[in-house]
Amino acid sequence: MLNQSLQQGMQQKLSPLQIQIMKLLEIPTTQLEQRIKDEIEANPVLEVDSNEMSASDDEPTDNNEEQITEEERERDETIEEYLGDDDELPSYRTQANNYSPDDEKNEIPISEGISFYEHLVEQIGLHNIPDEQREIAQYIIGNIDEDGYLRRKTDEIADDIAFATNAEVETSEVEAVLKIVQQFDPPGVGARDLRECLMMQLLLLGASAEESDPELSPDPAVQVAYNIINVCFEEFSKKHYDKIIKRLHLADEEELKESIDIILRLNPKPGSGYSGAGATIRTVQHIVPDFIIDYEDGQLSAHLNSRNDPQLKISAHYTEMLEEYSRNKANQTKEQKDAVVFVKQKLDSAKWFIDAIKQRRNTLSLVMNAIMEYQGDYFIDGDESKLRPMILKDIAERTNLDASTISRVSNSKYVQTPFGIYPLKYFFSERVQSTEGEDVSSREVKKILEESIAAEDKKNPLTDDKLVDILTEKSFKIARRTIAKYREQLGIPVARLRKQL
């Protein structure tokens, strides 16, 4: 039997403007310009206000030089690193008093050099090999990833070549050419896994793959290092040094330590000097700050960097077109009515986007000013010890915004201070309470952890339980699982993996 009933409920639905604002809040300055260009291309009603742009040229501006940081991937010394109403058509336009035309000059440069792929392909010509092997070599290089490894199986590469060239290619042919590619620079390139990568580099240092007698190697320690990776790789990765000494019949820990040091100087990621298969050997990353904080005459001030944020307005041409249609509603054809609907839709979309851009500016400014006031002592002299514990909720309460909004604003944003450029997230940290009841930043606890671990006996590293005791002595009562979490956030492995000979 069917029963019919009436239920009343409430459902929250986001407006197009709210959706636009949320998306724009997450976009950093470096991506905003392209987002605006895309919107202008998709909506003919939206355009850049050239009058506003030229008017701002007369205003005083600030020259803010971008801080350039060069990405340098260094090999690590421990194995774990391997591993409105429709009838109202106001002249909408955006306003930005902090726009600086000089900012337009700050363009992100393109790095010069050759790509990792090109670097490898060029070396094919240095080897006297037949044309068919050259083609196989190019296929192999095309499958080498950004770390310098060949993750794809040789039989699969053989199938790909056969399909592309309509010619039979044996797996053994691919493997033979792979051995040639593995002789290319950088050492270790083309390895199938970490173990093979390290062994290849040790062979170049003089180790012998056929003989395991250290006396036959020009440097006995190199041969022992090769044997460690070849025979005892699992024990090495777990730092079970006693097992290695016993299995390889080494004299003592000193002999083992000399060979371990050789291994740790190898490069576990041969392609790490390149930032991807299509990137150049040396890349330059420009960090464009989204906010700028100044301290002058005893006063802190924060403003947005609007270098990629042009003035926008609604096209007068389409406004006039709609007004003309509105005056002749009685005599409109179907095509004209369709045109009115289209223009109205585009006008609404343009208004939403312009309002979203304005709201983005307002929200970003509100949040940045709240952070600046909260961490005012730090922004005056740059003393890191003056950074207060601060979580999303603290800024949400000051701005009357939702914590999720604060998270969107702080994500992927940078602020330029008198002491350098920092990610906005740098100023957020958990609140930890001391035994005296005082609130301190988790950053202070992490600093104590770093200092304690840096000063530990490397032959007998501090366990998490011992780190709990150290923090307790310093008036911090923190659970062991919290210590483990902070240690992981700092990128510090467990005690067993920090052990050294």
C-alpha positions as CSV (number, residue, x, y, z in Angstrom):
1,M,0.0,0.0,0.0
2,L,1.4,3.4,-1.0
3,N,1.3,6.3,1.4
4,Q,1.8,9.9,0.4
5,S,3.3,12.3,2.9
6,L,4.7,15.8,2.9
7,Q,8.1,16.6,4.6
8,Q,9.8,19.9,5.1
9,G,13.5,20.2,5.1
10,M,16.3,22.7,4.7
11,Q,19.2,22.2,2.2
12,Q,22.1,24.6,1.8
13,K,23.1,25.3,-1.7
14,L,26.1,27.3,-2.8
15,S,25.5,30.2,-5.2
16,P,27.7,30.6,-8.3
17,L,29.4,33.5,-6.6
18,Q,30.3,31.4,-3.5
19,I,31.7,28.7,-5.7
20,Q,33.8,31.2,-7.7
21,I,35.1,32.7,-4.5
22,M,36.1,29.4,-3.0
23,K,38.0,28.4,-6.2
24,L,39.7,31.8,-6.5
25,L,40.8,31.8,-2.8
26,E,43.0,28.7,-3.4
27,I,44.8,30.3,-6.5
28,P,48.2,31.9,-5.7
29,T,49.3,35.0,-7.5
30,T,51.3,33.1,-10.0
31,Q,48.2,31.4,-11.4
32,L,45.7,34.2,-11.1
33,E,46.7,35.9,-14.3
34,Q,46.0,32.8,-16.4
35,R,42.7,32.2,-14.6
36,I,41.6,35.7,-15.5
37,K,42.7,35.3,-19.1
38,D,40.7,32.1,-19.4
39,E,37.6,33.8,-18.1
40,I,38.0,36.7,-20.5
41,E,38.4,34.3,-23.4
42,A,35.3,32.4,-22.4
43,N,33.1,35.4,-21.7
44,P,33.1,38.3,-24.3
45,V,31.2,40.5,-21.9
46,L,34.2,40.6,-19.6
47,E,37.2,42.8,-20.4
48,V,40.3,44.5,-19.0
49,D,39.7,48.2,-18.0
50,S,42.5,50.0,-19.8
51,N,41.5,53.3,-18.4
52,E,41.9,52.1,-14.8
53,M,45.3,50.6,-15.8
54,S,46.6,53.8,-17.3
55,A,45.3,55.8,-14.4
56,S,47.2,53.7,-11.9
57,D,50.4,54.4,-13.9
58,D,50.5,57.9,-12.3
59,E,50.3,56.5,-8.8
60,P,53.4,55.8,-6.7
61,T,54.4,52.2,-6.8
62,D,56.7,49.9,-4.9
63,N,59.4,47.9,-6.6
64,N,59.3,44.4,-5.1
65,E,62.1,42.1,-6.4
66,E,61.3,38.5,-6.5
67,Q,63.4,36.2,-4.4
68,I,65.0,33.5,-6.6
69,T,65.7,30.1,-5.2
70,E,67.6,27.4,-7.1
71,E,66.3,23.9,-6.6
72,E,69.3,21.7,-5.6
73,R,68.5,18.1,-4.9
74,E,71.2,16.8,-2.7
75,R,71.7,13.1,-2.1
76,D,71.0,12.1,1.5
77,E,73.4,10.3,3.7
78,T,70.9,7.7,5.0
79,I,69.3,4.8,3.1
80,E,65.7,5.8,4.1
81,E,65.9,8.7,1.7
82,Y,66.5,6.3,-1.2
83,L,63.9,4.4,-0.4
84,G,21.4,41.4,-8.4
85,D,18.3,42.2,-10.3
86,D,18.5,41.4,-14.0
87,D,17.2,44.8,-15.0
88,E,19.9,46.6,-13.2
89,L,23.1,46.8,-15.2
90,P,25.6,48.8,-13.2
91,S,29.0,49.6,-14.6
92,Y,30.8,46.8,-12.7
93,R,34.5,47.2,-12.4
94,T,37.1,46.0,-9.9
95,Q,39.2,48.3,-7.7
96,A,42.7,47.6,-6.5
97,N,44.6,50.5,-4.9
98,N,47.7,48.4,-4.5
99,Y,48.3,47.7,-8.2
100,S,51.8,48.3,-9.3
101,P,52.5,48.5,-13.1
102,D,56.2,47.8,-12.3
103,D,55.2,44.4,-11.2
104,E,54.4,43.6,-14.8
105,K,58.1,43.6,-15.5
106,N,58.7,40.7,-13.1
107,E,58.3,37.8,-15.4
108,I,59.0,34.1,-14.6
109,P,62.0,33.2,-16.8
110,I,62.5,30.0,-18.8
111,S,65.5,28.0,-17.7
112,E,68.2,27.6,-20.3
113,G,69.9,24.3,-21.1
114,I,69.0,20.9,-22.4
115,S,66.4,18.5,-21.0
116,F,67.3,15.2,-19.2
117,Y,65.9,13.3,-22.2
118,E,68.0,15.3,-24.7
119,H,71.1,14.8,-22.6
120,L,70.7,11.1,-22.8
121,V,69.7,11.0,-26.5
122,E,72.8,13.1,-27.4
123,Q,75.0,10.3,-25.9
124,I,73.7,7.8,-28.4
125,G,75.8,9.4,-31.1
126,L,78.9,8.8,-29.0
127,H,78.6,5.1,-29.4
128,N,79.2,3.3,-32.7
129,I,76.0,1.2,-32.9
130,P,73.8,0.2,-35.8
131,D,70.7,2.3,-36.7
132,E,68.2,-0.4,-35.4
133,Q,70.0,-0.3,-32.0
134,R,69.8,3.5,-32.0
135,E,66.1,3.3,-32.4
136,I,65.8,0.9,-29.5
137,A,68.0,3.2,-27.4
138,Q,65.6,6.1,-28.0
139,Y,62.7,3.9,-26.9
140,I,64.5,2.9,-23.7
141,I,65.5,6.5,-22.9
142,G,61.9,7.6,-23.5
143,N,60.8,5.2,-20.8
144,I,63.4,6.4,-18.2
145,D,61.7,8.4,-15.4
146,E,62.7,11.6,-13.8
147,D,64.8,9.8,-11.1
148,G,66.8,8.1,-13.9
149,Y,65.2,4.7,-13.5
150,L,63.8,2.4,-16.2
151,R,60.6,1.2,-14.5
152,R,59.1,-0.5,-17.6
153,K,60.0,-4.1,-18.4
154,T,62.3,-4.9,-21.4
155,D,59.8,-7.3,-22.9
156,E,57.1,-4.6,-22.8
157,I,59.5,-2.2,-24.5
158,A,60.2,-4.9,-27.2
159,D,56.4,-5.2,-27.8
160,D,56.0,-1.4,-28.1
161,I,58.8,-1.2,-30.6
162,A,57.4,-4.1,-32.6
163,F,54.0,-2.5,-32.7
164,A,55.3,0.9,-33.7
165,T,57.7,-0.3,-36.4
166,N,56.0,-3.5,-37.5
167,A,59.3,-5.3,-37.0
168,E,60.1,-8.2,-34.7
169,V,62.3,-7.1,-31.8
170,E,63.6,-9.7,-29.3
171,T,63.7,-8.9,-25.6
172,S,67.4,-9.9,-25.6
173,E,68.1,-7.1,-28.1
174,V,66.5,-4.6,-25.8
175,E,68.5,-5.8,-22.9
176,A,71.7,-5.6,-24.9
177,V,71.0,-2.0,-25.8
178,L,70.0,-1.2,-22.2
179,K,73.5,-2.3,-21.1
180,I,74.9,0.4,-23.5
181,V,72.4,3.1,-22.2
182,Q,73.5,2.2,-18.6
183,Q,77.0,3.3,-19.6
184,F,75.6,6.9,-20.2
185,D,76.0,9.9,-17.9
186,P,74.9,10.3,-15.1
187,P,76.3,7.1,-13.5
188,G,73.5,4.7,-12.5
189,V,71.0,5.9,-15.2
190,G,68.8,3.2,-16.7
191,A,68.8,1.0,-13.6
192,R,65.7,-1.0,-12.9
193,D,65.8,-0.6,-9.1
194,L,68.0,1.0,-6.4
195,R,70.1,-2.1,-5.9
196,E,71.1,-2.2,-9.5
197,C,71.7,1.6,-9.5
198,L,74.1,1.4,-6.6
199,M,75.9,-1.6,-8.1
200,M,76.4,0.1,-11.4
201,Q,78.0,3.1,-9.7
202,L,80.3,0.8,-7.6
203,L,81.4,-1.0,-10.8
204,L,82.5,2.4,-12.2
205,L,84.5,2.9,-9.0
206,G,86.5,-0.2,-9.7
207,A,84.5,-3.0,-8.1
208,S,84.4,-6.4,-9.8
209,A,81.1,-8.2,-10.6
210,E,82.8,-11.5,-11.2
211,E,85.1,-11.7,-8.2
212,S,84.1,-11.2,-4.6
213,D,87.7,-11.1,-3.2
214,P,88.4,-7.6,-1.9
215,E,92.1,-8.1,-2.7
216,L,91.3,-8.1,-6.4
217,S,89.8,-4.6,-6.4
218,P,92.0,-1.5,-6.7
219,D,90.3,-0.3,-3.6
220,P,89.2,-3.2,-1.3
221,A,86.6,-1.0,0.4
222,V,84.9,-0.5,-2.9
223,Q,84.7,-4.2,-3.5
224,V,83.3,-4.7,0.0
225,A,80.7,-2.0,-0.7
226,Y,79.7,-3.8,-3.9
227,N,79.4,-7.1,-2.0
228,I,77.2,-5.4,0.6
229,I,74.7,-4.2,-2.0
230,N,75.0,-7.4,-4.1
231,V,74.7,-9.9,-1.3
232,C,73.4,-8.1,1.8
233,F,71.1,-5.4,0.4
234,E,68.2,-6.2,2.7
235,E,70.4,-6.2,5.8
236,F,72.0,-2.9,4.6
237,S,68.6,-1.2,4.2
238,K,67.6,-2.3,7.7
239,K,71.0,-1.4,9.2
240,H,71.6,-4.9,10.5
241,Y,75.3,-4.3,10.6
242,D,76.2,-7.3,12.7
243,K,74.6,-9.7,10.1
244,I,76.6,-8.0,7.3
245,I,79.9,-8.4,9.2
246,K,79.1,-12.1,9.9
247,R,77.9,-12.9,6.4
248,L,80.8,-11.2,4.5
249,H,83.4,-12.4,7.1
250,L,84.6,-8.8,7.7
251,A,87.3,-8.1,10.3
252,D,85.5,-5.5,12.4
253,E,83.1,-2.6,12.3
254,E,85.8,-0.2,11.1
255,E,86.1,-2.2,7.9
256,L,82.4,-2.1,7.4
257,K,82.1,1.6,8.2
258,E,84.7,2.5,5.4
259,S,82.5,0.6,2.8
260,I,79.2,2.0,4.1
261,D,80.6,5.5,3.8
262,I,81.4,4.8,0.1
263,I,77.8,3.6,-0.5
264,L,76.3,6.7,1.2
265,R,78.3,9.0,-1.2
266,L,76.6,7.3,-4.2
267,N,73.6,9.0,-5.9
268,P,70.4,7.0,-5.3
269,K,68.5,9.1,-7.9
270,P,70.8,9.7,-11.0
271,G,68.2,11.9,-12.6
272,S,67.9,14.1,-9.4
273,G,70.0,16.9,-11.0
274,Y,67.1,17.3,-13.5
275,S,63.6,18.3,-12.4
276,G,61.8,15.9,-14.7
277,A,62.1,14.3,-18.1
278,G,61.3,17.5,-19.9
279,A,63.1,19.9,-17.6
280,T,66.5,21.4,-18.0
281,I,69.6,20.4,-16.1
282,R,69.4,23.4,-13.9
283,T,66.1,25.0,-13.2
284,V,65.3,28.3,-11.5
285,Q,62.2,28.7,-9.5
286,H,60.8,32.1,-8.9
287,I,58.7,32.5,-5.8
288,V,56.2,35.3,-6.3
289,P,54.8,36.5,-2.9
290,D,51.1,36.9,-2.6
291,F,51.4,39.3,0.3
292,I,54.0,41.9,1.3
293,I,54.6,43.0,4.8
294,D,56.5,46.2,5.6
295,Y,57.7,47.7,8.9
296,E,58.3,51.4,8.7
297,D,58.2,54.2,11.3
298,G,57.3,51.7,13.9
299,Q,54.2,50.5,12.0
300,L,53.5,47.2,10.4
301,S,51.5,47.2,7.1
302,A,50.4,44.3,4.8
303,H,49.1,44.5,1.3
304,L,48.5,42.2,-1.7
305,N,50.9,41.8,-4.5
306,S,48.6,42.5,-7.5
307,R,51.1,42.0,-10.3
308,N,48.9,39.5,-12.0
309,D,45.5,41.0,-11.1
310,P,44.4,43.5,-13.8
311,Q,41.3,45.7,-13.5
312,L,38.2,44.2,-14.9
313,K,34.9,45.6,-16.1
314,I,31.8,44.7,-18.1
315,S,31.9,45.6,-21.8
316,A,29.8,48.8,-22.5
317,H,29.1,47.3,-26.0
318,Y,27.1,44.4,-24.5
319,T,25.4,46.7,-22.0
320,E,24.2,49.0,-24.7
321,M,23.1,46.1,-26.8
322,L,20.9,44.8,-24.0
323,E,19.5,48.2,-23.3
324,E,18.6,48.5,-27.0
325,Y,16.8,45.2,-27.0
326,S,14.9,46.2,-23.8
327,R,13.5,49.3,-25.5
328,N,12.1,47.2,-28.4
329,K,10.7,44.1,-26.6
330,A,7.5,44.2,-28.6
331,N,9.1,43.8,-32.0
332,Q,11.8,41.3,-31.1
333,T,12.4,38.3,-33.3
334,K,13.1,34.8,-31.9
335,E,16.8,35.3,-32.7
336,Q,16.9,38.6,-30.9
337,K,15.2,37.1,-27.8
338,D,17.8,34.3,-27.8
339,A,20.5,36.9,-28.1
340,V,19.0,38.7,-25.0
341,V,19.1,35.5,-23.0
342,F,22.7,34.8,-24.0
343,V,23.9,38.3,-23.1
344,K,22.1,38.2,-19.8
345,Q,23.7,34.9,-18.9
346,K,27.1,36.2,-19.8
347,L,26.5,39.4,-17.9
348,D,25.6,37.5,-14.8
349,S,28.7,35.3,-15.2
350,A,30.9,38.4,-15.6
351,K,29.3,40.1,-12.5
352,W,29.8,36.9,-10.5
353,F,33.5,36.7,-11.5
354,I,34.2,40.4,-10.9
355,D,32.5,40.2,-7.5
356,A,34.5,37.0,-6.7
357,I,37.8,38.7,-7.6
358,K,36.8,41.6,-5.3
359,Q,35.8,39.2,-2.5
360,R,39.1,37.3,-3.0
361,R,41.1,40.5,-2.4
362,N,39.0,41.4,0.6
363,T,39.3,38.0,2.2
364,L,43.0,37.6,1.5
365,S,43.7,41.1,3.0
366,L,41.5,40.3,6.0
367,V,43.3,37.1,6.7
368,M,46.8,38.4,6.1
369,N,46.2,41.4,8.4
370,A,44.9,39.1,11.1
371,I,48.0,36.9,10.9
372,M,50.2,40.0,10.9
373,E,48.5,41.3,14.1
374,Y,48.6,37.9,15.7
375,Q,52.4,37.4,15.0
376,G,53.2,41.1,15.3
377,D,56.2,40.6,17.6
378,Y,57.9,38.3,15.0
379,F,57.3,40.6,12.0
380,I,59.0,43.5,13.9
381,D,62.4,41.9,14.3
382,G,62.2,38.4,12.8
383,D,63.0,36.6,16.0
384,E,61.6,33.1,15.5
385,S,61.2,32.5,19.2
386,K,58.5,35.2,19.2
387,L,56.3,33.2,16.9
388,R,53.1,32.4,18.9
389,P,51.3,29.0,18.5
390,M,48.6,29.7,16.0
391,I,46.0,27.4,14.4
392,L,43.4,27.9,11.7
393,K,40.7,28.4,14.4
394,D,42.6,31.4,15.9
395,I,42.5,33.3,12.7
396,A,39.0,32.2,11.9
397,E,37.8,33.7,15.2
398,R,39.5,37.0,14.5
399,T,38.1,37.3,11.0
400,N,34.7,35.7,11.6
401,L,35.5,33.4,8.7
402,D,35.2,29.6,8.6
403,A,38.4,27.6,9.3
404,S,38.1,26.0,5.8
405,T,38.3,29.5,4.3
406,I,41.5,30.2,6.3
407,S,42.9,27.0,5.0
408,R,42.2,27.9,1.4
409,V,43.8,31.3,1.8
410,S,47.0,29.9,3.5
411,N,47.4,27.1,0.9
412,S,50.1,27.7,-1.7
413,K,50.5,31.3,-0.7
414,Y,53.8,33.2,0.2
415,V,54.4,36.3,2.1
416,Q,57.4,38.7,1.7
417,T,58.6,40.0,5.0
418,P,61.6,42.2,5.8
419,F,63.4,39.0,6.7
420,G,62.7,36.9,3.6
421,I,59.8,35.1,1.8
422,Y,57.9,32.4,3.7
423,P,55.0,30.1,3.0
424,L,52.0,31.4,4.8
425,K,51.6,28.0,6.5
426,Y,55.0,28.6,8.2
427,F,53.3,30.9,10.7
428,F,50.8,28.2,11.8
429,S,51.8,25.7,14.5
430,E,50.1,23.6,17.1
431,R,49.7,24.7,20.7
432,V,51.6,22.7,23.2
433,Q,51.2,23.2,27.0
434,S,54.1,23.0,29.4
435,T,53.9,21.5,32.8
436,E,53.6,25.1,34.2
437,G,50.4,25.5,32.1
438,E,52.1,27.9,29.6
439,D,51.1,27.6,25.9
440,V,54.0,27.3,23.5
441,S,54.3,26.6,19.8
442,S,55.0,23.0,18.6
443,R,57.8,24.6,16.6
444,E,59.7,25.0,19.9
445,V,59.2,21.3,20.8
446,K,60.4,20.3,17.3
447,K,63.5,22.5,17.7
448,I,64.3,20.7,21.0
449,L,63.8,17.3,19.2
450,E,66.2,18.4,16.3
451,E,68.8,19.6,18.7
452,S,68.6,16.5,20.9
453,I,68.9,14.1,17.9
454,A,71.7,16.2,16.3
455,A,73.7,15.8,19.6
456,E,72.9,12.1,20.2
457,D,75.4,9.3,20.2
458,K,75.1,8.0,16.6
459,K,76.1,4.5,17.7
460,N,73.3,4.5,20.3
461,P,70.6,6.9,19.0
462,L,67.8,8.2,21.1
463,T,64.6,6.3,20.9
464,D,61.2,8.0,21.0
465,D,60.8,7.0,24.7
466,K,64.1,8.7,25.5
467,L,63.0,11.8,23.6
468,V,59.9,11.8,25.8
469,D,62.1,11.8,28.9
470,I,64.2,14.7,27.5
471,L,61.1,16.8,26.8
472,T,59.7,16.0,30.3
473,E,62.9,17.3,31.8
474,K,62.4,20.5,29.9
475,S,58.8,20.8,31.3
476,F,57.0,19.4,28.2
477,K,54.7,16.5,29.0
478,I,54.1,15.0,25.5
479,A,52.9,11.5,24.5
480,R,55.2,9.2,22.7
481,R,52.9,9.1,19.6
482,T,53.1,12.9,19.4
483,I,56.9,12.7,19.5
484,A,56.8,10.2,16.7
485,K,54.5,12.5,14.7
486,Y,56.8,15.5,15.1
487,R,59.8,13.5,14.3
488,E,58.2,12.3,11.0
489,Q,57.2,15.8,10.2
490,L,60.8,16.8,10.5
491,G,61.8,14.0,8.2
492,I,63.8,12.2,10.9
493,P,63.8,8.4,10.8
494,V,63.4,6.1,13.8
495,A,66.4,5.5,16.0
496,R,67.3,2.1,14.4
497,L,67.7,3.8,11.0
498,R,69.8,6.6,12.5
499,K,72.3,4.2,13.9
500,Q,75.9,4.7,12.5
501,L,79.0,2.6,13.0
